[in-house]
């Protein structure tokens, strides 16, 4: 029943569109959603025609209903047997419908394609060139929301984007479908890895974990419909966990590659490195650490080399918090600091927010590591996955600028950690739903 409801809601999102006369709505968000919907109805049939504002209202209502059905399903099935075959076939159906549904909740996929075209078509460095500055007349620019910034993503994603966006005559709809196909493949791989990581120790729990991931509206909407690269990052991280025991060097390489797609996994890697150092013993510890650092450095140098233009290559990501804080907790802390120390310090609010977030996060990370060490129990891959999920979750809770799709990473990690981390999974699900408030700020 839940699968049928989810599929029906996704199909409704895929077939409704906007009246041509209402695309020029004065409300920016509604106009953007309408424009993206009309683009996708070049390849999918349109059944219902709405005005731009009505279309936006219906689209967000569909998302709310998806969450309602999902939460009811995972709660009801938490202590019942789950039929894996039904779950898998339903997940495939969701992905297929989501592939042809327009990315109305976010326009980031158009930016992915545009930065890829800067590299491949316009022979420009996306870290020092903006889309408006080099490709203002490109047909894709009509759909790009942030045309005046350089790429905020890592060099691995810049390479992937250039490959996916290849072709001078590729149309906007073809480019977006390519990136959505990449995200669809990564989403399916994520589900497979979560299932097998859980199955290694908790066979009966694995089907529920797969369902909780593959049917999650965050995964379906932000992973496939919106085509965000966070599902690709998650695939690298889960792959690193999969080979952690057997191929530690390959695990390090995959984790470093994930951080070079988007730097959101850097705090997770830092925490993992600290735990590894403190848990390692014996004369080979320094040699092992040196080997991991050397491997990570070589990967970073090799991937940055084609785009390197000095510090400007990484400055775009460092500027991200300054583009507008949207985290209510961070804004509250910054306001409190300004009230207490306004006469002693004079700093930009973004700098204060970043500084406070860094202090809080690092203090929590150190305290959590000491707590884990005092537990005095065997440390397994699922414990590492749980630590990764906690680290990313806390980082997102305190960092000044976050987006809803960032919660894809802690969601997948918490589910892969198994039933011992059920409370953590519930916390991630709740915070990911609340994360949609960041889109309104």
C-alpha positions as CSV (number, residue, x, y, z in Angstrom):
1,X,0.0,0.0,0.0
2,X,2.8,2.4,0.9
3,X,4.6,1.6,-2.3
4,X,1.5,2.3,-4.4
5,X,0.9,5.6,-2.7
6,X,4.5,6.7,-3.1
7,X,4.5,5.7,-6.8
8,X,1.2,7.5,-7.4
9,X,2.5,10.7,-5.8
10,X,5.7,10.6,-7.9
11,X,3.7,10.0,-11.0
12,X,1.5,13.0,-10.2
13,X,4.6,15.1,-9.9
14,X,5.9,13.9,-13.2
15,X,2.7,14.5,-15.3
16,X,1.4,17.9,-14.0
17,X,2.8,21.0,-15.6
18,X,2.3,24.7,-15.8
19,X,0.2,26.9,-18.1
20,X,2.4,28.7,-20.6
21,X,0.9,32.1,-19.6
22,X,1.9,31.6,-16.0
23,X,5.6,30.8,-16.4
24,X,6.5,34.5,-16.0
25,X,5.2,34.6,-12.4
26,X,6.5,37.4,-10.3
27,X,7.3,35.0,-7.5
28,X,10.8,33.9,-8.2
29,X,10.6,30.4,-6.6
30,X,7.3,29.6,-8.4
31,X,8.6,30.9,-11.7
32,X,11.7,28.7,-11.4
33,X,9.7,25.6,-10.6
34,X,7.4,26.3,-13.5
35,X,10.2,26.8,-15.9
36,X,11.9,23.5,-15.0
37,X,8.6,21.6,-15.2
38,X,7.9,22.9,-18.7
39,X,11.4,21.8,-19.8
40,X,10.8,18.2,-18.7
41,X,7.5,18.0,-20.5
42,X,9.4,18.0,-23.8
43,X,9.8,14.3,-23.1
44,X,7.0,13.3,-20.7
45,X,3.2,13.7,-21.2
46,X,1.4,16.5,-19.3
47,X,-2.0,15.6,-17.8
48,X,-2.7,18.5,-15.5
49,X,-2.1,22.2,-16.3
50,X,-1.8,24.6,-13.4
51,X,-0.8,28.2,-12.8
52,X,2.8,28.7,-11.5
53,X,1.8,29.3,-7.9
54,X,-0.7,26.4,-7.8
55,X,1.9,24.1,-9.3
56,X,4.4,25.1,-6.6
57,X,1.8,24.5,-3.9
58,X,0.9,21.1,-5.3
59,X,4.5,20.1,-5.6
60,X,5.3,20.9,-2.0
61,X,2.1,19.2,-0.9
62,X,3.2,16.0,-2.7
63,X,6.5,16.2,-0.9
64,X,4.8,16.4,2.5
65,X,2.5,13.5,1.6
66,X,5.6,11.4,0.6
67,X,7.1,12.0,4.0
68,X,3.9,11.1,5.7
69,X,3.6,7.8,3.9
70,X,7.3,7.0,4.4
71,X,7.3,7.6,8.1
72,X,4.1,5.5,8.6
73,X,5.6,2.7,6.5
74,X,9.0,2.4,8.3
75,X,7.3,2.7,11.7
76,X,4.8,0.0,11.0
77,X,7.4,-2.3,9.5
78,X,10.1,-1.8,12.1
79,X,9.2,-5.0,14.0
80,X,7.7,-7.0,11.1
81,X,9.3,-9.1,8.3
82,X,10.1,-7.1,5.2
83,X,9.9,-8.8,1.8
84,X,13.1,-7.8,0.0
85,X,11.8,-8.5,-3.5
86,X,8.8,-6.2,-3.1
87,X,11.0,-3.5,-1.6
88,X,13.6,-3.7,-4.4
89,X,11.1,-3.7,-7.3
90,X,9.2,-0.8,-5.7
91,X,12.5,1.2,-5.3
92,X,13.3,0.6,-9.0
93,X,9.9,1.9,-10.0
94,X,10.4,5.0,-7.8
95,X,13.7,5.7,-9.5
96,X,12.3,5.3,-13.0
97,X,9.4,7.7,-12.4
98,X,11.8,10.1,-10.5
99,X,14.1,10.1,-13.5
100,X,11.5,11.7,-15.7
101,X,10.1,14.0,-13.0
102,X,11.3,17.6,-13.3
103,X,13.9,18.8,-10.7
104,X,11.5,21.5,-9.4
105,X,12.8,21.6,-5.8
106,X,16.3,22.6,-6.7
107,X,18.2,23.9,-9.7
108,X,21.6,22.6,-8.7
109,X,21.7,20.0,-11.4
110,X,21.7,22.7,-14.0
111,X,24.7,24.3,-12.3
112,X,26.5,20.9,-12.4
113,X,25.9,20.8,-16.2
114,X,27.0,24.4,-16.7
115,X,30.2,24.0,-14.8
116,X,30.9,20.8,-16.8
117,X,30.3,22.8,-20.0
118,X,32.7,25.5,-18.9
119,X,35.5,22.8,-18.7
120,X,34.5,20.8,-21.8
121,X,32.9,23.2,-24.2
122,X,34.3,26.6,-23.3
123,X,37.8,25.4,-22.3
124,X,37.6,27.5,-19.1
125,X,38.6,26.8,-15.5
126,X,35.3,26.6,-13.5
127,X,37.2,27.7,-10.3
128,X,38.2,31.1,-11.7
129,X,35.4,31.6,-14.3
130,X,31.7,32.1,-13.7
131,X,29.0,30.9,-16.1
132,X,27.8,34.4,-16.7
133,X,31.3,35.6,-17.4
134,X,32.1,33.0,-20.0
135,X,28.9,31.4,-21.3
136,X,26.1,34.0,-20.9
137,X,24.5,33.0,-24.2
138,X,24.5,29.3,-23.5
139,X,20.9,27.8,-23.7
140,X,21.5,26.2,-20.3
141,X,21.9,29.6,-18.6
142,X,18.2,30.2,-18.6
143,X,17.9,27.5,-16.0
144,X,21.0,28.3,-13.8
145,X,20.1,30.1,-10.6
146,X,23.7,31.0,-9.5
147,X,25.4,32.1,-12.7
148,X,27.7,34.6,-11.0
149,X,29.7,32.3,-8.8
150,X,32.6,29.9,-9.5
151,X,32.3,26.2,-8.8
152,X,31.9,25.4,-5.1
153,X,32.6,21.7,-5.7
154,X,35.8,19.6,-5.6
155,X,38.0,18.6,-8.5
156,X,36.7,15.1,-8.7
157,X,33.2,16.4,-9.4
158,X,34.6,18.9,-11.9
159,X,36.1,16.0,-13.8
160,X,32.9,14.0,-13.7
161,X,30.8,17.0,-14.7
162,X,33.0,17.6,-17.7
163,X,32.6,14.0,-18.8
164,X,28.8,14.0,-18.3
165,X,28.3,17.3,-20.0
166,X,30.3,16.4,-23.1
167,X,29.0,17.5,-26.5
168,X,28.6,21.0,-28.1
169,X,25.0,20.4,-29.1
170,X,23.6,18.7,-26.0
171,X,20.3,20.3,-25.1
172,X,19.4,21.3,-21.5
173,X,17.0,18.4,-21.1
174,X,19.6,15.9,-22.3
175,X,22.3,17.3,-20.0
176,X,20.0,17.2,-17.0
177,X,18.9,13.7,-17.8
178,X,22.5,12.6,-17.9
179,X,23.2,13.9,-14.5
180,X,20.0,12.4,-13.1
181,X,21.0,9.0,-14.6
182,X,24.3,9.3,-12.8
183,X,22.5,10.0,-9.5
184,X,20.1,7.2,-10.2
185,X,22.9,4.7,-10.6
186,X,24.6,6.0,-7.4
187,X,21.3,5.7,-5.5
188,X,20.9,2.1,-6.5
189,X,24.5,1.4,-5.5
190,X,24.0,3.1,-2.2
191,X,21.0,0.9,-1.4
192,X,23.0,-2.2,-2.4
193,X,25.9,-1.3,-0.2
194,X,23.7,-0.4,2.8
195,X,21.9,-3.8,2.5
196,X,25.1,-5.8,2.3
197,X,26.9,-3.9,5.1
198,X,24.0,-4.5,7.4
199,X,23.5,-8.1,6.3
200,X,27.0,-9.0,7.4
201,X,26.0,-8.9,11.0
202,X,22.2,-8.5,11.2
203,X,20.7,-10.5,8.4
204,X,17.1,-10.0,9.4
205,X,17.5,-6.2,9.7
206,X,19.0,-5.7,6.2
207,X,15.7,-5.6,4.2
208,X,14.3,-2.9,6.6
209,X,17.5,-0.9,6.3
210,X,17.3,-1.0,2.5
211,X,13.6,0.0,2.6
212,X,14.3,2.9,5.0
213,X,16.9,4.2,2.5
214,X,15.4,3.5,-0.9
215,X,11.9,4.6,-0.1
216,X,13.0,7.8,1.8
217,X,11.7,10.9,0.1
218,X,15.0,12.6,0.7
219,X,16.7,9.9,-1.4
220,X,14.0,9.9,-4.1
221,X,13.5,13.6,-4.4
222,X,17.0,15.1,-3.7
223,X,18.9,12.0,-4.9
224,X,17.1,11.3,-8.2
225,X,14.5,14.0,-9.0
226,X,16.9,16.8,-8.2
227,X,20.0,14.8,-9.1
228,X,22.2,16.1,-6.2
229,X,25.8,14.8,-6.1
230,X,25.5,13.8,-2.4
231,X,24.3,10.3,-3.5
232,X,27.6,10.0,-5.4
233,X,29.5,11.1,-2.4
234,X,27.7,8.5,-0.3
235,X,28.6,5.8,-2.7
236,X,32.3,6.5,-2.3
237,X,32.0,6.6,1.5
238,X,30.0,3.4,1.7
239,X,32.4,1.8,-0.7
240,X,35.3,2.8,1.6
241,X,33.5,1.2,4.5
242,X,32.9,-2.0,2.5
243,X,36.6,-2.5,1.8
244,X,37.8,-1.1,5.1
245,X,39.0,-4.4,6.6
246,X,40.2,-6.1,3.5
247,X,41.7,-3.2,1.5
248,X,42.6,-0.3,3.9
249,X,44.5,1.6,1.2
250,X,41.6,1.4,-1.2
251,X,39.3,2.5,1.6
252,X,41.5,5.6,2.2
253,X,41.4,6.3,-1.6
254,X,37.6,6.1,-1.8
255,X,37.1,8.3,1.2
256,X,39.5,10.9,-0.1
257,X,37.8,10.9,-3.4
258,X,34.4,11.5,-1.7
259,X,35.9,14.6,0.0
260,X,37.1,15.8,-3.4
261,X,33.6,15.7,-4.8
262,X,32.3,18.1,-2.1
263,X,34.2,19.0,1.0
264,X,31.3,18.1,3.4
265,X,33.1,14.8,4.3
266,X,36.3,16.5,5.4
267,X,35.1,16.7,9.1
268,X,34.2,13.0,8.9
269,X,37.7,12.1,7.6
270,X,39.4,14.2,10.2
271,X,37.5,12.4,13.0
272,X,38.2,9.0,11.5
273,X,41.9,9.9,11.3
274,X,42.0,10.9,14.9
275,X,40.3,7.7,16.0
276,X,42.7,5.6,13.9
277,X,45.7,7.3,15.4
278,X,44.6,6.8,19.0
279,X,43.5,3.2,18.4
280,X,46.7,2.2,16.5
281,X,49.6,0.5,18.4
282,X,52.9,-1.0,17.6
283,X,56.0,0.1,15.7
284,X,54.2,0.2,12.4
285,X,51.7,2.9,13.4
286,X,53.8,5.8,12.1
287,X,54.5,4.0,8.8
288,X,50.8,3.3,8.3
289,X,49.8,6.8,9.0
290,X,52.5,8.2,6.7
291,X,51.3,5.8,4.0
292,X,47.7,7.0,4.3
293,X,48.8,10.7,4.3
294,X,51.0,10.1,1.2
295,X,48.2,8.4,-0.7
296,X,45.7,11.1,0.2
297,X,48.1,13.8,-0.9
298,X,48.9,12.1,-4.2
299,X,45.2,11.8,-5.0
300,X,44.5,15.4,-4.1
301,X,47.5,16.7,-6.2
302,X,46.5,14.5,-9.2
303,X,42.9,15.7,-9.2
304,X,43.6,19.4,-8.5
305,X,46.4,19.6,-11.0
306,X,44.2,20.1,-14.2
307,X,42.3,23.0,-12.5
308,X,45.0,24.5,-10.3
309,X,45.1,28.3,-10.4
310,X,46.5,29.1,-6.9
311,X,44.3,29.7,-3.8
312,X,41.4,30.7,-6.0
313,X,40.8,27.0,-6.8
314,X,39.5,26.4,-3.3
315,X,38.3,29.9,-2.3
316,X,34.8,29.4,-3.8
317,X,33.9,26.6,-1.3
318,X,35.4,28.6,1.6
319,X,33.1,31.5,0.7
320,X,30.0,29.3,1.0
321,X,29.0,30.3,4.6
322,X,29.3,33.9,3.6
323,X,26.6,33.5,0.9
324,X,23.9,33.5,3.6
325,X,23.6,31.6,6.8
326,X,20.4,29.6,6.9
327,X,20.9,27.4,9.9
328,X,18.6,28.6,12.7
329,X,20.8,27.1,15.5
330,X,23.9,28.8,14.1
331,X,22.1,32.1,13.6
332,X,20.9,32.0,17.3
333,X,24.4,31.3,18.5
334,X,25.8,34.2,16.4
335,X,23.2,36.6,17.7
336,X,24.1,35.6,21.3
337,X,27.8,36.2,20.6
338,X,27.0,39.6,19.1
339,X,24.9,40.6,22.1
340,X,27.6,39.5,24.6
341,X,30.7,40.7,22.8
342,X,29.6,43.4,20.4
343,X,31.8,46.0,22.2
344,X,34.9,43.8,22.3
345,X,34.9,42.3,18.8
346,X,34.0,43.6,15.4
347,X,33.7,40.7,12.9
348,X,31.5,39.8,10.0
349,X,28.5,37.7,11.1
350,X,29.6,34.9,8.8
351,X,33.1,34.8,10.3
352,X,31.6,34.7,13.8
353,X,29.2,31.9,12.9
354,X,32.0,29.8,11.3
355,X,34.3,30.3,14.2
356,X,31.6,29.4,16.8
357,X,30.6,26.3,14.7
358,X,34.2,25.2,14.4
359,X,34.8,25.5,18.2
360,X,31.6,23.6,19.1
361,X,32.2,20.9,16.5
362,X,35.8,20.3,17.4
363,X,35.0,20.2,21.2
364,X,32.2,17.7,20.6
365,X,34.4,15.6,18.3
366,X,37.1,15.3,21.0
367,X,34.6,14.5,23.8
368,X,32.9,11.9,21.6
369,X,36.2,10.2,20.8
370,X,37.1,10.0,24.5
371,X,33.7,8.6,25.3
372,X,34.0,5.9,22.7
373,X,37.4,4.9,24.0
374,X,36.0,4.5,27.5
375,X,33.4,2.1,26.3
376,X,36.1,-0.6,26.2
377,X,34.5,-2.8,23.5
378,X,35.6,-4.2,20.2
379,X,35.5,-1.6,17.4
380,X,33.8,-2.8,14.3
381,X,33.0,-1.4,10.8
382,X,29.4,-0.7,12.0
383,X,30.8,1.4,14.9
384,X,32.9,3.4,12.5
385,X,29.9,4.0,10.2
386,X,27.9,5.1,13.3
387,X,30.8,7.5,14.2
388,X,30.8,8.9,10.7
389,X,27.1,9.4,10.8
390,X,27.2,11.2,14.1
391,X,30.1,13.4,13.0
392,X,28.3,14.6,9.8
393,X,25.1,15.0,11.7
394,X,26.6,17.3,14.4
395,X,28.6,19.2,11.8
396,X,25.3,19.9,9.8
397,X,23.5,20.9,13.0
398,X,26.1,23.6,13.9
399,X,27.4,24.8,10.5
400,X,26.1,28.2,9.4
401,X,25.0,27.2,5.9
402,X,23.4,23.9,5.1
403,X,21.0,22.4,2.6
404,X,18.4,19.7,2.9
405,X,20.2,17.3,0.6
406,X,23.3,17.3,2.9
407,X,21.4,14.9,5.2
408,X,21.6,12.2,2.5
409,X,25.1,11.4,3.8
410,X,24.3,10.8,7.5
411,X,21.1,9.0,6.6
412,X,22.9,6.4,4.5
413,X,25.7,6.0,7.1
414,X,23.3,5.6,10.1
415,X,21.3,3.0,8.3
416,X,24.4,1.1,7.2
417,X,25.6,1.0,10.8
418,X,22.8,-1.4,11.7
419,X,20.1,-1.7,14.4
420,X,22.4,-0.7,17.2
421,X,22.2,2.8,15.8
422,X,18.4,3.0,15.5
423,X,18.1,6.1,17.7
424,X,20.7,7.8,15.5
425,X,18.8,6.9,12.4
426,X,15.6,8.3,13.9
427,X,17.4,11.5,14.7
428,X,18.7,11.8,11.2
429,X,15.3,11.2,9.7
430,X,13.8,13.9,12.0
431,X,16.5,16.5,11.3
432,X,16.4,15.8,7.5
433,X,12.6,16.6,7.5
434,X,13.3,19.8,9.5
435,X,16.1,20.6,7.1
436,X,13.5,21.7,4.5
437,X,13.1,24.9,6.5
438,X,16.6,25.9,5.2
439,X,15.1,26.2,1.7
440,X,12.9,29.0,2.9
441,X,15.8,31.1,4.2
